[in-house]
Amino acid sequence: MNILFTILIVLLAIIVAILTTALFTKKIYGVTCSIVINKPLNEVFGYVKMLKNQHDYSKWGKIDPDMEKIYTATDGTVGFISGWSSKNKNAGVGEQEITAIEEGKRIDYDLRFKEPFESNAKSFMTTEKVGDKATKVTWGFSGQMKYPLNFFLLIMNMEKMLGNDFQTGLNNLKVILEK
Protein backbone atom coordinates (compact mmCIF):
# COMPACT_ATOMS: atom_id res chain seq x y z
CA MET A 1 0.00 0.00 0.00
CA ASN A 2 2.86 2.42 0.83
CA ILE A 3 4.52 1.78 -2.55
CA LEU A 4 1.27 2.48 -4.41
CA PHE A 5 0.76 5.68 -2.41
CA THR A 6 4.35 6.79 -3.14
CA ILE A 7 3.90 6.13 -6.87
CA LEU A 8 0.66 8.12 -6.84
CA ILE A 9 2.34 11.07 -5.07
CA VAL A 10 5.28 11.02 -7.52
CA LEU A 11 2.92 10.96 -10.53
CA LEU A 12 0.89 13.79 -9.06
CA ALA A 13 4.08 15.82 -8.46
CA ILE A 14 5.16 15.26 -12.10
CA ILE A 15 1.75 16.37 -13.40
CA VAL A 16 1.79 19.48 -11.20
CA ALA A 17 5.34 20.28 -12.36
CA ILE A 18 4.34 19.94 -16.03
CA LEU A 19 1.22 22.08 -15.58
CA THR A 20 3.15 24.74 -13.68
CA THR A 21 5.94 24.81 -16.26
CA ALA A 22 3.38 25.13 -19.06
CA LEU A 23 2.02 28.28 -17.39
CA PHE A 24 5.38 29.99 -18.06
CA THR A 25 6.16 28.42 -21.43
CA LYS A 26 5.66 30.24 -24.71
CA LYS A 27 2.53 29.35 -26.63
CA ILE A 28 3.44 30.77 -30.04
CA TYR A 29 5.96 29.21 -32.41
CA GLY A 30 7.16 30.13 -35.86
CA VAL A 31 9.32 28.86 -38.69
CA THR A 32 10.75 30.55 -41.79
CA CYS A 33 12.92 29.17 -44.59
CA SER A 34 14.29 30.83 -47.71
CA ILE A 35 15.83 29.96 -51.05
CA VAL A 36 17.08 31.88 -54.09
CA ILE A 37 15.49 30.86 -57.38
CA ASN A 38 17.22 31.83 -60.61
CA LYS A 39 14.14 33.29 -62.29
CA PRO A 40 12.72 36.83 -62.43
CA LEU A 41 10.48 37.95 -59.56
CA ASN A 42 7.32 38.28 -61.67
CA GLU A 43 7.64 34.68 -62.89
CA VAL A 44 8.28 33.30 -59.39
CA PHE A 45 5.52 35.34 -57.73
CA GLY A 46 3.05 34.45 -60.49
CA TYR A 47 3.68 30.76 -59.78
CA VAL A 48 3.65 30.81 -55.96
CA LYS A 49 0.52 32.96 -55.67
CA MET A 50 -1.45 30.16 -57.34
CA LEU A 51 -2.29 28.00 -54.34
CA LYS A 52 -3.03 24.95 -56.48
CA ASN A 53 0.66 24.89 -57.45
CA GLN A 54 1.63 24.07 -53.85
CA HIS A 55 0.54 20.48 -54.48
CA ASP A 56 3.42 20.24 -56.96
CA TYR A 57 6.19 21.39 -54.63
CA SER A 58 4.95 21.15 -51.04
CA LYS A 59 6.11 18.10 -49.11
CA TRP A 60 2.61 17.80 -47.61
CA GLY A 61 0.95 17.83 -51.02
CA LYS A 62 2.99 14.78 -52.01
CA ILE A 63 2.19 12.68 -48.92
CA ASP A 64 -0.92 11.20 -50.52
CA PRO A 65 -1.20 11.43 -54.33
CA ASP A 66 -4.81 10.21 -54.04
CA MET A 67 -5.98 12.84 -51.56
CA GLU A 68 -9.19 14.60 -52.49
CA LYS A 69 -8.63 18.27 -53.36
CA ILE A 70 -11.42 20.83 -53.07
CA TYR A 71 -11.14 24.36 -54.47
CA THR A 72 -13.40 27.35 -53.85
CA ALA A 73 -13.28 30.75 -55.63
CA THR A 74 -10.56 31.95 -58.04
CA ASP A 75 -7.00 30.76 -57.47
CA GLY A 76 -4.43 33.49 -56.92
CA THR A 77 -6.97 35.86 -55.36
CA VAL A 78 -7.96 36.73 -51.80
CA GLY A 79 -10.65 34.33 -50.62
CA PHE A 80 -9.46 31.32 -52.64
CA ILE A 81 -9.61 28.14 -50.55
CA SER A 82 -7.64 24.99 -51.25
CA GLY A 83 -8.96 22.08 -49.22
CA TRP A 84 -7.71 18.53 -48.88
CA SER A 85 -8.99 15.29 -47.46
CA SER A 86 -6.88 12.18 -47.05
CA LYS A 87 -7.20 8.86 -45.30
CA ASN A 88 -3.45 9.13 -44.62
CA LYS A 89 -3.18 10.57 -41.08
CA ASN A 90 0.02 12.43 -42.06
CA ALA A 91 -2.01 14.47 -44.57
CA GLY A 92 -5.32 14.54 -42.74
CA VAL A 93 -8.12 16.96 -43.55
CA GLY A 94 -7.90 20.73 -43.74
CA GLU A 95 -7.94 23.83 -45.85
CA GLN A 96 -5.83 26.85 -46.67
CA GLU A 97 -7.26 30.26 -47.58
CA ILE A 98 -5.52 33.22 -49.21
CA THR A 99 -6.19 36.17 -46.88
CA ALA A 100 -3.99 38.89 -48.40
CA ILE A 101 -1.86 39.51 -51.47
CA GLU A 102 0.66 42.28 -51.95
CA GLU A 103 1.35 41.80 -55.66
CA GLY A 104 4.93 40.81 -56.35
CA LYS A 105 5.84 40.75 -52.66
CA ARG A 106 3.72 38.69 -50.28
CA ILE A 107 0.85 36.21 -49.94
CA ASP A 108 -0.77 35.44 -46.57
CA TYR A 109 -2.76 32.30 -45.77
CA ASP A 110 -4.94 30.99 -42.98
CA LEU A 111 -4.46 27.28 -42.37
CA ARG A 112 -7.26 25.30 -40.77
CA PHE A 113 -6.43 21.71 -39.86
CA LYS A 114 -9.44 19.52 -39.06
CA GLU A 115 -8.02 15.98 -38.80
CA PRO A 116 -6.16 14.22 -37.25
CA PHE A 117 -6.35 17.23 -34.87
CA GLU A 118 -7.96 20.65 -34.98
CA SER A 119 -5.64 23.62 -35.21
CA ASN A 120 -5.36 27.01 -36.89
CA ALA A 121 -2.19 28.66 -38.09
CA LYS A 122 -0.92 31.47 -40.28
CA SER A 123 1.41 31.06 -43.22
CA PHE A 124 2.99 33.36 -45.77
CA MET A 125 5.29 33.47 -48.77
CA THR A 126 7.36 36.47 -49.73
CA THR A 127 9.36 37.18 -52.86
CA GLU A 128 12.25 39.62 -53.11
CA LYS A 129 14.26 40.56 -56.19
CA VAL A 130 17.95 39.78 -55.64
CA GLY A 131 19.04 40.25 -59.26
CA ASP A 132 17.62 40.63 -62.76
CA LYS A 133 16.99 36.90 -62.93
CA ALA A 134 17.05 35.87 -59.28
CA THR A 135 14.35 35.92 -56.61
CA LYS A 136 14.55 35.11 -52.91
CA VAL A 137 11.48 33.19 -51.73
CA THR A 138 10.72 32.96 -48.02
CA TRP A 139 8.06 30.60 -46.70
CA GLY A 140 6.88 31.10 -43.14
CA PHE A 141 4.46 29.62 -40.66
CA SER A 142 3.31 30.52 -37.18
CA GLY A 143 0.98 28.76 -34.82
CA GLN A 144 -0.09 28.56 -31.24
CA MET A 145 -0.30 25.67 -28.81
CA LYS A 146 -2.90 26.02 -26.09
CA TYR A 147 -2.16 25.43 -22.44
CA PRO A 148 -1.13 22.83 -21.25
CA LEU A 149 -0.07 21.37 -24.61
CA ASN A 150 2.38 24.26 -25.00
CA PHE A 151 4.61 22.32 -22.58
CA PHE A 152 5.62 20.18 -25.57
CA LEU A 153 7.25 23.23 -27.20
CA LEU A 154 10.03 22.73 -24.63
CA ILE A 155 10.82 19.25 -25.93
CA MET A 156 9.84 19.57 -29.60
CA ASN A 157 12.03 21.50 -32.01
CA MET A 158 9.28 22.95 -34.21
CA GLU A 159 11.80 24.89 -36.28
CA LYS A 160 13.63 21.70 -37.17
CA MET A 161 10.49 19.56 -37.63
CA LEU A 162 8.58 22.05 -39.79
CA GLY A 163 11.66 23.79 -41.17
CA ASN A 164 12.84 20.63 -42.90
CA ASP A 165 9.43 20.26 -44.57
CA PHE A 166 9.39 23.89 -45.70
CA GLN A 167 12.95 23.64 -47.02
CA THR A 168 12.04 20.47 -48.95
CA GLY A 169 9.13 22.36 -50.50
CA LEU A 170 11.34 25.32 -51.42
CA ASN A 171 13.95 22.99 -52.93
CA ASN A 172 11.18 21.35 -55.02
CA LEU A 173 9.93 24.80 -56.05
CA LYS A 174 13.43 25.77 -57.22
CA VAL A 175 13.71 22.62 -59.35
CA ILE A 176 10.28 23.22 -60.94
CA LEU A 177 10.88 26.89 -61.73
CA GLU A 178 14.46 26.53 -62.94
CA LYS A 179 13.66 23.78 -65.50
N, C-alpha and C positions, 0 to 999 in steps of 0.2 A: 504494500500500500504506500509506503514512504517513497519508493522508487517512482511509482506512477505519479504521485503528487509532485515530486521533484521535476519530472519530465514535463508535467503540465505547467509548472511555474516557469521553467526555462523557455518553453514554447510561447507562453504568454509574454515573457520579457522580450523575446525576439520580435514578436508581432508589435509590441508597443514601441520598440526601438525603430522598427521599419516605418511605422506610422508617424512617429515623431520626426524621423529624418526626412520623410516625404514632405512634411510641413515646410521645411526649409530648403527643399530642392527645387531647382528651376522646373518650370512646366512647359516652356517653349523651347523648341529646337529648330535648327535650320541647317541647310546644306546648300552649297553652291559649287559648281564645277564649270570650267571654261575650256575652250579649244579654239584655235585659229584655223579657219577654213579658207583655202586659196580660191575664193570666188568673190565677186563684187557683192557689196552689202545688199543691194536691191534684189539680187538673185537669191541670196541666203535668206533674207527676211521674207521674201515672197513664198519660199518653201516652208519655213518654220511656222509662219502664221496660219497655215492650213493644218488644222488640228488632225485631220484624217491622216496626214503624212506621218504623224508620230508612230502609227502602227508599223511603219517601215523601218524606223530606226530605234525606237524605244525598246529597251530590254523587256519591259513589261508587256508590250504589244506582241512580242514573239514567244511568250510563255506558252500560249495555247493558240495555235494557228486556226483552230475551229471555234474560237470564242465568238459569240454572237455580238455584233456591233450595231448600235442604234444611233442614228444621227438626227438632230433636230435643228432646224433653221439653216442659215447659209454659212458654210465653212469660211473661216477667215474673217468673220465679223463678230462683233460683241453680241452675246446671246447664243452663239452656236454651242450646242451640247453634243459631246461624243460620249456615248455610253457603251459599256461592255458587260457581258455576262458569260461566265465560264464555270464549268464544273470543276476545273482545276483550282484548288484552294489558294494557290500562289497568285492566281489572277483575280479570282473572286468576282464580285459584282460592284459596279460603281459608275460614276460619270464625271466628266470634266467639262467645265463651262468657261468660255472666253468671257472675261469680265471687263477687260480694258485693252485697247490697242493704241499705242503711240507709233504711228506709221514709221517704219524704218528703224525703230529703236527698241520697242518693248511690247510684250504681250503678257497679260496677267490672266491666271486661271483660278477657278475654285475647283477643288477636288472633293468629291463626296464618295467615300467608300461605304458600301452597304454590307458586303459579305467578304470575308469571313468575320469581319468586325465592323462596327460603325465608327466612322471618323471623318472629320473635315480637315482640309489643309489648303494652303495657298501655294501656288507655283507661278513661276514666271520664266520667260526667256528674253534675253536682251541681245541686241546685235550692235557692234561698234566697228566702224571702219578703221582698219589698221594699215591700209595701203590701198592702191588703186584696185587691186584684185585680191584683197585679203580682208576677212571679216572675223572678228572675235565674237564667239557665241558663248553666252553664259546662261546656264540652266540652274534655277534655284527652286527651293522648296522650304516651306516652314510649316510647322504643325505644333500642336499642343497636346500634352498628355495630362489628363485630369488626375487629381489627387485620389487615391494614393498610388495610382499606376505610375506617376511621375518618378517614383523611387527607382524604376528600372532605367531611367536616363543616367543614373550613376554607374550602372554596370553594362549598359549597351552603348556602343560607339555608333551613334546614328550617322555621324559624318562618314564613317568608314562604310557602314552597311549600305546606306542610301547613296553615298558618294560614288561608290564603285558602280552602282547601277546607272547613275546619271552619266558617269564618264564613259561607260560602255555605249550608252545611247549617243553621246556626242561623237565618239569614235565612229560609230555606224553612220551618223549624219555626215561626217567628213568624207567617208568613203563614197556615200551616195552622191553627194554634191560635187566631188572632185573627179567623178568618172569622165 
